[in-house]
Amino acid sequence: MNITSPVEFFKTLPPKQCPECGQVIEEQAESYLMECDHCLSKKTE
Ligand SMILES: [Zn+2]
């Protein structure tokens, strides 16, 4: 059985991925940060 249910999908999700550029974001304490450093720096201008 290789059916990936939505629940299993979320369990196996990568740590985090930037919705702006798709770059995988390494886990960090600031979990509220949704974008990578590059996109964040652009937004905070
Ligand atoms: Zn980004």
mmCIF file of the protein (N, C-alpha, C, O) and its ligand, coordinates in Angstrom:
data_MODEL
# 
_entry.id   MODEL 
# 
loop_
_entity.id 
_entity.type 
_entity.pdbx_number_of_molecules 
1 polymer     1 
2 non-polymer 1 
# 
_entity_poly.entity_id                      1 
_entity_poly.type                           'polypeptide(L)' 
_entity_poly.nstd_linkage                   no 
_entity_poly.nstd_monomer                   no 
_entity_poly.pdbx_seq_one_letter_code       MNITSPVEFFKTLPPKQCPECGQVIEEQAESYLMECDHCLSKKTE 
_entity_poly.pdbx_seq_one_letter_code_can   MNITSPVEFFKTLPPKQCPECGQVIEEQAESYLMECDHCLSKKTE 
_entity_poly.pdbx_strand_id                 A 
# 
loop_
_entity_poly_seq.entity_id 
_entity_poly_seq.num 
_entity_poly_seq.mon_id 
_entity_poly_seq.hetero 
1 1  MET n 
1 2  ASN n 
1 3  ILE n 
1 4  THR n 
1 5  SER n 
1 6  PRO n 
1 7  VAL n 
1 8  GLU n 
1 9  PHE n 
1 10 PHE n 
1 11 LYS n 
1 12 THR n 
1 13 LEU n 
1 14 PRO n 
1 15 PRO n 
1 16 LYS n 
1 17 GLN n 
1 18 CYS n 
1 19 PRO n 
1 20 GLU n 
1 21 CYS n 
1 22 GLY n 
1 23 GLN n 
1 24 VAL n 
1 25 ILE n 
1 26 GLU n 
1 27 GLU n 
1 28 GLN n 
1 29 ALA n 
1 30 GLU n 
1 31 SER n 
1 32 TYR n 
1 33 LEU n 
1 34 MET n 
1 35 GLU n 
1 36 CYS n 
1 37 ASP n 
1 38 HIS n 
1 39 CYS n 
1 40 LEU n 
1 41 SER n 
1 42 LYS n 
1 43 LYS n 
1 44 THR n 
1 45 GLU n 
# 
loop_
_struct_asym.id 
_struct_asym.entity_id 
A 1 
B 2 
# 
loop_
_chem_comp.id 
_chem_comp.type 
_chem_comp.mon_nstd_flag 
ALA 'L-peptide linking' y 
ASN 'L-peptide linking' y 
ASP 'L-peptide linking' y 
CYS 'L-peptide linking' y 
GLN 'L-peptide linking' y 
GLU 'L-peptide linking' y 
GLY 'peptide linking'   y 
HIS 'L-peptide linking' y 
ILE 'L-peptide linking' y 
LEU 'L-peptide linking' y 
LYS 'L-peptide linking' y 
MET 'L-peptide linking' y 
PHE 'L-peptide linking' y 
PRO 'L-peptide linking' y 
SER 'L-peptide linking' y 
THR 'L-peptide linking' y 
TYR 'L-peptide linking' y 
VAL 'L-peptide linking' y 
ZN  non-polymer         . 
# 
_pdbx_entity_nonpoly.entity_id   2 
_pdbx_entity_nonpoly.name        ? 
_pdbx_entity_nonpoly.comp_id     ZN 
# 
_pdbx_nonpoly_scheme.asym_id         B 
_pdbx_nonpoly_scheme.entity_id       2 
_pdbx_nonpoly_scheme.mon_id          ZN 
_pdbx_nonpoly_scheme.ndb_seq_num     1 
_pdbx_nonpoly_scheme.pdb_seq_num     101 
_pdbx_nonpoly_scheme.auth_seq_num    101 
_pdbx_nonpoly_scheme.pdb_mon_id      ZN 
_pdbx_nonpoly_scheme.auth_mon_id     ZN 
_pdbx_nonpoly_scheme.pdb_strand_id   A 
_pdbx_nonpoly_scheme.pdb_ins_code    . 
# 
loop_
_atom_site.group_PDB 
_atom_site.id 
_atom_site.type_symbol 
_atom_site.label_atom_id 
_atom_site.label_alt_id 
_atom_site.label_comp_id 
_atom_site.label_asym_id 
_atom_site.label_entity_id 
_atom_site.label_seq_id 
_atom_site.pdbx_PDB_ins_code 
_atom_site.Cartn_x 
_atom_site.Cartn_y 
_atom_site.Cartn_z 
_atom_site.occupancy 
_atom_site.B_iso_or_equiv 
_atom_site.pdbx_formal_charge 
_atom_site.auth_seq_id 
_atom_site.auth_comp_id 
_atom_site.auth_asym_id 
_atom_site.auth_atom_id 
_atom_site.pdbx_PDB_model_num 
ATOM   1   N  N  . MET A 1 1  ? 0.837  -1.207 0.000  1.00 0.00 ? 1   MET A N  1 
ATOM   2   C  CA . MET A 1 1  ? 0.000  0.000  0.000  1.00 0.00 ? 1   MET A CA 1 
ATOM   3   C  C  . MET A 1 1  ? 0.863  1.244  0.000  1.00 0.00 ? 1   MET A C  1 
ATOM   4   O  O  . MET A 1 1  ? 1.458  1.594  1.019  1.00 0.00 ? 1   MET A O  1 
ATOM   5   N  N  . ASN A 1 2  ? 0.931  1.905  -1.126 1.00 0.00 ? 2   ASN A N  1 
ATOM   6   C  CA . ASN A 1 2  ? 1.755  3.103  -1.233 1.00 0.00 ? 2   ASN A CA 1 
ATOM   7   C  C  . ASN A 1 2  ? 0.902  4.356  -1.382 1.00 0.00 ? 2   ASN A C  1 
ATOM   8   O  O  . ASN A 1 2  ? 1.369  5.386  -1.867 1.00 0.00 ? 2   ASN A O  1 
ATOM   9   N  N  . ILE A 1 3  ? -0.336 4.256  -0.963 1.00 0.00 ? 3   ILE A N  1 
ATOM   10  C  CA . ILE A 1 3  ? -1.205 5.423  -1.072 1.00 0.00 ? 3   ILE A CA 1 
ATOM   11  C  C  . ILE A 1 3  ? -0.812 6.465  -0.032 1.00 0.00 ? 3   ILE A C  1 
ATOM   12  O  O  . ILE A 1 3  ? -0.798 6.185  1.167  1.00 0.00 ? 3   ILE A O  1 
ATOM   13  N  N  . THR A 1 4  ? -0.496 7.655  -0.495 1.00 0.00 ? 4   THR A N  1 
ATOM   14  C  CA . THR A 1 4  ? -0.115 8.718  0.422  1.00 0.00 ? 4   THR A CA 1 
ATOM   15  C  C  . THR A 1 4  ? -1.342 9.566  0.740  1.00 0.00 ? 4   THR A C  1 
ATOM   16  O  O  . THR A 1 4  ? -1.781 10.379 -0.073 1.00 0.00 ? 4   THR A O  1 
ATOM   17  N  N  . SER A 1 5  ? -1.874 9.366  1.910  1.00 0.00 ? 5   SER A N  1 
ATOM   18  C  CA . SER A 1 5  ? -3.032 10.147 2.317  1.00 0.00 ? 5   SER A CA 1 
ATOM   19  C  C  . SER A 1 5  ? -2.600 11.555 2.698  1.00 0.00 ? 5   SER A C  1 
ATOM   20  O  O  . SER A 1 5  ? -1.429 11.782 3.003  1.00 0.00 ? 5   SER A O  1 
ATOM   21  N  N  . PRO A 1 6  ? -3.527 12.496 2.684  1.00 0.00 ? 6   PRO A N  1 
ATOM   22  C  CA . PRO A 1 6  ? -3.175 13.870 3.089  1.00 0.00 ? 6   PRO A CA 1 
ATOM   23  C  C  . PRO A 1 6  ? -2.513 13.912 4.453  1.00 0.00 ? 6   PRO A C  1 
ATOM   24  O  O  . PRO A 1 6  ? -1.594 14.701 4.674  1.00 0.00 ? 6   PRO A O  1 
ATOM   25  N  N  . VAL A 1 7  ? -2.961 13.091 5.350  1.00 0.00 ? 7   VAL A N  1 
ATOM   26  C  CA . VAL A 1 7  ? -2.364 13.085 6.684  1.00 0.00 ? 7   VAL A CA 1 
ATOM   27  C  C  . VAL A 1 7  ? -0.913 12.644 6.611  1.00 0.00 ? 7   VAL A C  1 
ATOM   28  O  O  . VAL A 1 7  ? -0.033 13.270 7.201  1.00 0.00 ? 7   VAL A O  1 
ATOM   29  N  N  . GLU A 1 8  ? -0.671 11.565 5.884  1.00 0.00 ? 8   GLU A N  1 
ATOM   30  C  CA . GLU A 1 8  ? 0.702  11.100 5.751  1.00 0.00 ? 8   GLU A CA 1 
ATOM   31  C  C  . GLU A 1 8  ? 1.548  12.142 5.051  1.00 0.00 ? 8   GLU A C  1 
ATOM   32  O  O  . GLU A 1 8  ? 2.721  12.324 5.376  1.00 0.00 ? 8   GLU A O  1 
ATOM   33  N  N  . PHE A 1 9  ? 0.950  12.823 4.088  1.00 0.00 ? 9   PHE A N  1 
ATOM   34  C  CA . PHE A 1 9  ? 1.684  13.839 3.355  1.00 0.00 ? 9   PHE A CA 1 
ATOM   35  C  C  . PHE A 1 9  ? 2.193  14.917 4.295  1.00 0.00 ? 9   PHE A C  1 
ATOM   36  O  O  . PHE A 1 9  ? 3.350  15.328 4.211  1.00 0.00 ? 9   PHE A O  1 
ATOM   37  N  N  . PHE A 1 10 ? 1.334  15.369 5.183  1.00 0.00 ? 10  PHE A N  1 
ATOM   38  C  CA . PHE A 1 10 ? 1.749  16.427 6.100  1.00 0.00 ? 10  PHE A CA 1 
ATOM   39  C  C  . PHE A 1 10 ? 2.772  15.918 7.106  1.00 0.00 ? 10  PHE A C  1 
ATOM   40  O  O  . PHE A 1 10 ? 3.636  16.665 7.567  1.00 0.00 ? 10  PHE A O  1 
ATOM   41  N  N  . LYS A 1 11 ? 2.664  14.649 7.435  1.00 0.00 ? 11  LYS A N  1 
ATOM   42  C  CA . LYS A 1 11 ? 3.646  14.081 8.371  1.00 0.00 ? 11  LYS A CA 1 
ATOM   43  C  C  . LYS A 1 11 ? 5.034  14.087 7.768  1.00 0.00 ? 11  LYS A C  1 
ATOM   44  O  O  . LYS A 1 11 ? 6.037  14.269 8.459  1.00 0.00 ? 11  LYS A O  1 
ATOM   45  N  N  . THR A 1 12 ? 5.067  13.883 6.451  1.00 0.00 ? 12  THR A N  1 
ATOM   46  C  CA . THR A 1 12 ? 6.365  13.758 5.803  1.00 0.00 ? 12  THR A CA 1 
ATOM   47  C  C  . THR A 1 12 ? 6.789  15.042 5.104  1.00 0.00 ? 12  THR A C  1 
ATOM   48  O  O  . THR A 1 12 ? 7.745  15.049 4.329  1.00 0.00 ? 12  THR A O  1 
ATOM   49  N  N  . LEU A 1 13 ? 6.083  16.113 5.376  1.00 0.00 ? 13  LEU A N  1 
ATOM   50  C  CA . LEU A 1 13 ? 6.458  17.380 4.762  1.00 0.00 ? 13  LEU A CA 1 
ATOM   51  C  C  . LEU A 1 13 ? 7.880  17.771 5.147  1.00 0.00 ? 13  LEU A C  1 
ATOM   52  O  O  . LEU A 1 13 ? 8.318  17.521 6.270  1.00 0.00 ? 13  LEU A O  1 
ATOM   53  N  N  . PRO A 1 14 ? 8.583  18.374 4.227  1.00 0.00 ? 14  PRO A N  1 
ATOM   54  C  CA . PRO A 1 14 ? 9.893  18.921 4.574  1.00 0.00 ? 14  PRO A CA 1 
ATOM   55  C  C  . PRO A 1 14 ? 9.728  20.007 5.617  1.00 0.00 ? 14  PRO A C  1 
ATOM   56  O  O  . PRO A 1 14 ? 8.633  20.547 5.775  1.00 0.00 ? 14  PRO A O  1 
ATOM   57  N  N  . PRO A 1 15 ? 10.789 20.338 6.331  1.00 0.00 ? 15  PRO A N  1 
ATOM   58  C  CA . PRO A 1 15 ? 10.711 21.312 7.421  1.00 0.00 ? 15  PRO A CA 1 
ATOM   59  C  C  . PRO A 1 15 ? 9.940  22.558 7.043  1.00 0.00 ? 15  PRO A C  1 
ATOM   60  O  O  . PRO A 1 15 ? 8.972  22.913 7.716  1.00 0.00 ? 15  PRO A O  1 
ATOM   61  N  N  . LYS A 1 16 ? 10.341 23.211 6.004  1.00 0.00 ? 16  LYS A N  1 
ATOM   62  C  CA . LYS A 1 16 ? 9.680  24.457 5.600  1.00 0.00 ? 16  LYS A CA 1 
ATOM   63  C  C  . LYS A 1 16 ? 10.163 24.843 4.209  1.00 0.00 ? 16  LYS A C  1 
ATOM   64  O  O  . LYS A 1 16 ? 11.303 24.569 3.834  1.00 0.00 ? 16  LYS A O  1 
ATOM   65  N  N  . GLN A 1 17 ? 9.292  25.472 3.462  1.00 0.00 ? 17  GLN A N  1 
ATOM   66  C  CA . GLN A 1 17 ? 9.693  25.894 2.122  1.00 0.00 ? 17  GLN A CA 1 
ATOM   67  C  C  . GLN A 1 17 ? 9.165  27.287 1.860  1.00 0.00 ? 17  GLN A C  1 
ATOM   68  O  O  . GLN A 1 17 ? 8.009  27.592 2.152  1.00 0.00 ? 17  GLN A O  1 
ATOM   69  N  N  . CYS A 1 18 ? 10.008 28.116 1.316  1.00 0.00 ? 18  CYS A N  1 
ATOM   70  C  CA . CYS A 1 18 ? 9.620  29.496 1.040  1.00 0.00 ? 18  CYS A CA 1 
ATOM   71  C  C  . CYS A 1 18 ? 8.541  29.541 -0.030 1.00 0.00 ? 18  CYS A C  1 
ATOM   72  O  O  . CYS A 1 18 ? 8.746  29.019 -1.126 1.00 0.00 ? 18  CYS A O  1 
ATOM   73  N  N  . PRO A 1 19 ? 7.394  30.151 0.261  1.00 0.00 ? 19  PRO A N  1 
ATOM   74  C  CA . PRO A 1 19 ? 6.310  30.240 -0.715 1.00 0.00 ? 19  PRO A CA 1 
ATOM   75  C  C  . PRO A 1 19 ? 6.621  31.225 -1.835 1.00 0.00 ? 19  PRO A C  1 
ATOM   76  O  O  . PRO A 1 19 ? 5.959  31.229 -2.874 1.00 0.00 ? 19  PRO A O  1 
ATOM   77  N  N  . GLU A 1 20 ? 7.610  32.038 -1.619 1.00 0.00 ? 20  GLU A N  1 
ATOM   78  C  CA . GLU A 1 20 ? 7.957  33.047 -2.614 1.00 0.00 ? 20  GLU A CA 1 
ATOM   79  C  C  . GLU A 1 20 ? 8.841  32.468 -3.710 1.00 0.00 ? 20  GLU A C  1 
ATOM   80  O  O  . GLU A 1 20 ? 8.553  32.620 -4.897 1.00 0.00 ? 20  GLU A O  1 
ATOM   81  N  N  . CYS A 1 21 ? 9.909  31.810 -3.309 1.00 0.00 ? 21  CYS A N  1 
ATOM   82  C  CA . CYS A 1 21 ? 10.869 31.317 -4.288 1.00 0.00 ? 21  CYS A CA 1 
ATOM   83  C  C  . CYS A 1 21 ? 11.013 29.795 -4.267 1.00 0.00 ? 21  CYS A C  1 
ATOM   84  O  O  . CYS A 1 21 ? 11.690 29.212 -5.115 1.00 0.00 ? 21  CYS A O  1 
ATOM   85  N  N  . GLY A 1 22 ? 10.362 29.155 -3.277 1.00 0.00 ? 22  GLY A N  1 
ATOM   86  C  CA . GLY A 1 22 ? 10.399 27.699 -3.230 1.00 0.00 ? 22  GLY A CA 1 
ATOM   87  C  C  . GLY A 1 22 ? 11.650 27.132 -2.597 1.00 0.00 ? 22  GLY A C  1 
ATOM   88  O  O  . GLY A 1 22 ? 11.861 25.920 -2.593 1.00 0.00 ? 22  GLY A O  1 
ATOM   89  N  N  . GLN A 1 23 ? 12.471 28.003 -2.069 1.00 0.00 ? 23  GLN A N  1 
ATOM   90  C  CA . GLN A 1 23 ? 13.692 27.534 -1.435 1.00 0.00 ? 23  GLN A CA 1 
ATOM   91  C  C  . GLN A 1 23 ? 13.390 26.876 -0.108 1.00 0.00 ? 23  GLN A C  1 
ATOM   92  O  O  . GLN A 1 23 ? 12.591 27.387 0.676  1.00 0.00 ? 23  GLN A O  1 
ATOM   93  N  N  . VAL A 1 24 ? 14.018 25.754 0.147  1.00 0.00 ? 24  VAL A N  1 
ATOM   94  C  CA . VAL A 1 24 ? 13.800 25.071 1.407  1.00 0.00 ? 24  VAL A CA 1 
ATOM   95  C  C  . VAL A 1 24 ? 14.458 25.849 2.529  1.00 0.00 ? 24  VAL A C  1 
ATOM   96  O  O  . VAL A 1 24 ? 15.636 26.199 2.459  1.00 0.00 ? 24  VAL A O  1 
ATOM   97  N  N  . ILE A 1 25 ? 13.675 26.114 3.566  1.00 0.00 ? 25  ILE A N  1 
ATOM   98  C  CA . ILE A 1 25 ? 14.192 26.881 4.690  1.00 0.00 ? 25  ILE A CA 1 
ATOM   99  C  C  . ILE A 1 25 ? 14.575 25.919 5.800  1.00 0.00 ? 25  ILE A C  1 
ATOM   100 O  O  . ILE A 1 25 ? 13.776 25.078 6.211  1.00 0.00 ? 25  ILE A O  1 
ATOM   101 N  N  . GLU A 1 26 ? 15.788 26.048 6.275  1.00 0.00 ? 26  GLU A N  1 
ATOM   102 C  CA . GLU A 1 26 ? 16.217 25.195 7.374  1.00 0.00 ? 26  GLU A CA 1 
ATOM   103 C  C  . GLU A 1 26 ? 15.487 25.583 8.647  1.00 0.00 ? 26  GLU A C  1 
ATOM   104 O  O  . GLU A 1 26 ? 15.169 26.751 8.872  1.00 0.00 ? 26  GLU A O  1 
ATOM   105 N  N  . GLU A 1 27 ? 15.230 24.590 9.466  1.00 0.00 ? 27  GLU A N  1 
ATOM   106 C  CA . GLU A 1 27 ? 14.509 24.864 10.702 1.00 0.00 ? 27  GLU A CA 1 
ATOM   107 C  C  . GLU A 1 27 ? 15.249 25.891 11.544 1.00 0.00 ? 27  GLU A C  1 
ATOM   108 O  O  . GLU A 1 27 ? 16.468 25.840 11.710 1.00 0.00 ? 27  GLU A O  1 
ATOM   109 N  N  . GLN A 1 28 ? 14.475 26.811 12.061 1.00 0.00 ? 28  GLN A N  1 
ATOM   110 C  CA . GLN A 1 28 ? 15.080 27.849 12.876 1.00 0.00 ? 28  GLN A CA 1 
ATOM   111 C  C  . GLN A 1 28 ? 14.115 28.222 13.994 1.00 0.00 ? 28  GLN A C  1 
ATOM   112 O  O  . GLN A 1 28 ? 12.926 27.907 13.941 1.00 0.00 ? 28  GLN A O  1 
ATOM   113 N  N  . ALA A 1 29 ? 14.646 28.893 14.999 1.00 0.00 ? 29  ALA A N  1 
ATOM   114 C  CA . ALA A 1 29 ? 13.841 29.222 16.163 1.00 0.00 ? 29  ALA A CA 1 
ATOM   115 C  C  . ALA A 1 29 ? 12.685 30.134 15.788 1.00 0.00 ? 29  ALA A C  1 
ATOM   116 O  O  . ALA A 1 29 ? 11.585 30.027 16.331 1.00 0.00 ? 29  ALA A O  1 
ATOM   117 N  N  . GLU A 1 30 ? 12.956 31.036 14.846 1.00 0.00 ? 30  GLU A N  1 
ATOM   118 C  CA . GLU A 1 30 ? 11.908 31.974 14.444 1.00 0.00 ? 30  GLU A CA 1 
ATOM   119 C  C  . GLU A 1 30 ? 10.914 31.278 13.532 1.00 0.00 ? 30  GLU A C  1 
ATOM   120 O  O  . GLU A 1 30 ? 10.903 31.505 12.323 1.00 0.00 ? 30  GLU A O  1 
ATOM   121 N  N  . SER A 1 31 ? 10.082 30.434 14.115 1.00 0.00 ? 31  SER A N  1 
ATOM   122 C  CA . SER A 1 31 ? 9.182  29.612 13.316 1.00 0.00 ? 31  SER A CA 1 
ATOM   123 C  C  . SER A 1 31 ? 8.114  30.436 12.625 1.00 0.00 ? 31  SER A C  1 
ATOM   124 O  O  . SER A 1 31 ? 7.439  29.946 11.720 1.00 0.00 ? 31  SER A O  1 
ATOM   125 N  N  . TYR A 1 32 ? 7.953  31.690 13.047 1.00 0.00 ? 32  TYR A N  1 
ATOM   126 C  CA . TYR A 1 32 ? 6.936  32.520 12.424 1.00 0.00 ? 32  TYR A CA 1 
ATOM   127 C  C  . TYR A 1 32 ? 7.376  33.021 11.058 1.00 0.00 ? 32  TYR A C  1 
ATOM   128 O  O  . TYR A 1 32 ? 6.573  33.538 10.280 1.00 0.00 ? 32  TYR A O  1 
ATOM   129 N  N  . LEU A 1 33 ? 8.667  32.859 10.778 1.00 0.00 ? 33  LEU A N  1 
ATOM   130 C  CA . LEU A 1 33 ? 9.167  33.294 9.490  1.00 0.00 ? 33  LEU A CA 1 
ATOM   131 C  C  . LEU A 1 33 ? 8.762  32.289 8.426  1.00 0.00 ? 33  LEU A C  1 
ATOM   132 O  O  . LEU A 1 33 ? 9.119  31.114 8.498  1.00 0.00 ? 33  LEU A O  1 
ATOM   133 N  N  . MET A 1 34 ? 8.025  32.756 7.454  1.00 0.00 ? 34  MET A N  1 
ATOM   134 C  CA . MET A 1 34 ? 7.522  31.865 6.416  1.00 0.00 ? 34  MET A CA 1 
ATOM   135 C  C  . MET A 1 34 ? 8.384  31.916 5.166  1.00 0.00 ? 34  MET A C  1 
ATOM   136 O  O  . MET A 1 34 ? 8.420  30.958 4.394  1.00 0.00 ? 34  MET A O  1 
ATOM   137 N  N  . GLU A 1 35 ? 9.069  33.016 4.966  1.00 0.00 ? 35  GLU A N  1 
ATOM   138 C  CA . GLU A 1 35 ? 9.894  33.138 3.782  1.00 0.00 ? 35  GLU A CA 1 
ATOM   139 C  C  . GLU A 1 35 ? 11.365 32.939 4.148  1.00 0.00 ? 35  GLU A C  1 
ATOM   140 O  O  . GLU A 1 35 ? 11.758 33.011 5.313  1.00 0.00 ? 35  GLU A O  1 
ATOM   141 N  N  . CYS A 1 36 ? 12.150 32.690 3.123  1.00 0.00 ? 36  CYS A N  1 
ATOM   142 C  CA . CYS A 1 36 ? 13.576 32.553 3.346  1.00 0.00 ? 36  CYS A CA 1 
ATOM   143 C  C  . CYS A 1 36 ? 14.181 33.932 3.627  1.00 0.00 ? 36  CYS A C  1 
ATOM   144 O  O  . CYS A 1 36 ? 13.532 34.959 3.428  1.00 0.00 ? 36  CYS A O  1 
ATOM   145 N  N  . ASP A 1 37 ? 15.407 33.935 4.082  1.00 0.00 ? 37  ASP A N  1 
ATOM   146 C  CA . ASP A 1 37 ? 16.044 35.204 4.445  1.00 0.00 ? 37  ASP A CA 1 
ATOM   147 C  C  . ASP A 1 37 ? 16.038 36.178 3.275  1.00 0.00 ? 37  ASP A C  1 
ATOM   148 O  O  . ASP A 1 37 ? 15.857 37.383 3.448  1.00 0.00 ? 37  ASP A O  1 
ATOM   149 N  N  . HIS A 1 38 ? 16.240 35.632 2.087  1.00 0.00 ? 38  HIS A N  1 
ATOM   150 C  CA . HIS A 1 38 ? 16.314 36.504 0.911  1.00 0.00 ? 38  HIS A CA 1 
ATOM   151 C  C  . HIS A 1 38 ? 14.985 37.228 0.693  1.00 0.00 ? 38  HIS A C  1 
ATOM   152 O  O  . HIS A 1 38 ? 14.964 38.448 0.526  1.00 0.00 ? 38  HIS A O  1 
ATOM   153 N  N  . CYS A 1 39 ? 13.892 36.491 0.693  1.00 0.00 ? 39  CYS A N  1 
ATOM   154 C  CA . CYS A 1 39 ? 12.580 37.097 0.451  1.00 0.00 ? 39  CYS A CA 1 
ATOM   155 C  C  . CYS A 1 39 ? 12.176 37.995 1.623  1.00 0.00 ? 39  CYS A C  1 
ATOM   156 O  O  . CYS A 1 39 ? 11.548 39.035 1.427  1.00 0.00 ? 39  CYS A O  1 
ATOM   157 N  N  . LEU A 1 40 ? 12.535 37.593 2.824  1.00 0.00 ? 40  LEU A N  1 
ATOM   158 C  CA . LEU A 1 40 ? 12.200 38.403 3.990  1.00 0.00 ? 40  LEU A CA 1 
ATOM   159 C  C  . LEU A 1 40 ? 12.876 39.758 3.898  1.00 0.00 ? 40  LEU A C  1 
ATOM   160 O  O  . LEU A 1 40 ? 12.267 40.788 4.188  1.00 0.00 ? 40  LEU A O  1 
ATOM   161 N  N  . SER A 1 41 ? 14.134 39.749 3.495  1.00 0.00 ? 41  SER A N  1 
ATOM   162 C  CA . SER A 1 41 ? 14.866 41.017 3.413  1.00 0.00 ? 41  SER A CA 1 
ATOM   163 C  C  . SER A 1 41 ? 14.256 41.925 2.366  1.00 0.00 ? 41  SER A C  1 
ATOM   164 O  O  . SER A 1 41 ? 14.304 43.149 2.487  1.00 0.00 ? 41  SER A O  1 
ATOM   165 N  N  . LYS A 1 42 ? 13.678 41.318 1.333  1.00 0.00 ? 42  LYS A N  1 
ATOM   166 C  CA . LYS A 1 42 ? 13.041 42.131 0.303  1.00 0.00 ? 42  LYS A CA 1 
ATOM   167 C  C  . LYS A 1 42 ? 11.740 42.729 0.827  1.00 0.00 ? 42  LYS A C  1 
ATOM   168 O  O  . LYS A 1 42 ? 11.402 43.871 0.514  1.00 0.00 ? 42  LYS A O  1 
ATOM   169 N  N  . LYS A 1 43 ? 11.002 41.938 1.638  1.00 0.00 ? 43  LYS A N  1 
ATOM   170 C  CA . LYS A 1 43 ? 9.707  42.390 2.120  1.00 0.00 ? 43  LYS A CA 1 
ATOM   171 C  C  . LYS A 1 43 ? 9.835  43.475 3.179  1.00 0.00 ? 43  LYS A C  1 
ATOM   172 O  O  . LYS A 1 43 ? 8.965  44.336 3.309  1.00 0.00 ? 43  LYS A O  1 
ATOM   173 N  N  . THR A 1 44 ? 10.916 43.426 3.925  1.00 0.00 ? 44  THR A N  1 
ATOM   174 C  CA . THR A 1 44 ? 11.062 44.346 5.039  1.00 0.00 ? 44  THR A CA 1 
ATOM   175 C  C  . THR A 1 44 ? 11.661 45.678 4.625  1.00 0.00 ? 44  THR A C  1 
ATOM   176 O  O  . THR A 1 44 ? 11.991 46.510 5.471  1.00 0.00 ? 44  THR A O  1 
ATOM   177 N  N  . GLU A 1 45 ? 11.795 45.872 3.355  1.00 0.00 ? 45  GLU A N  1 
ATOM   178 C  CA . GLU A 1 45 ? 12.347 47.151 2.916  1.00 0.00 ? 45  GLU A CA 1 
ATOM   179 C  C  . GLU A 1 45 ? 11.376 48.291 3.208  1.00 0.00 ? 45  GLU A C  1 
ATOM   180 O  O  . GLU A 1 45 ? 11.672 49.447 2.906  1.00 0.00 ? 45  GLU A O  1 
HETATM 181 ZN ZN . ZN  B 2 .  ? 12.371 32.921 -0.748 1.00 0.00 2 101 ZN  A ZN 1 
# 
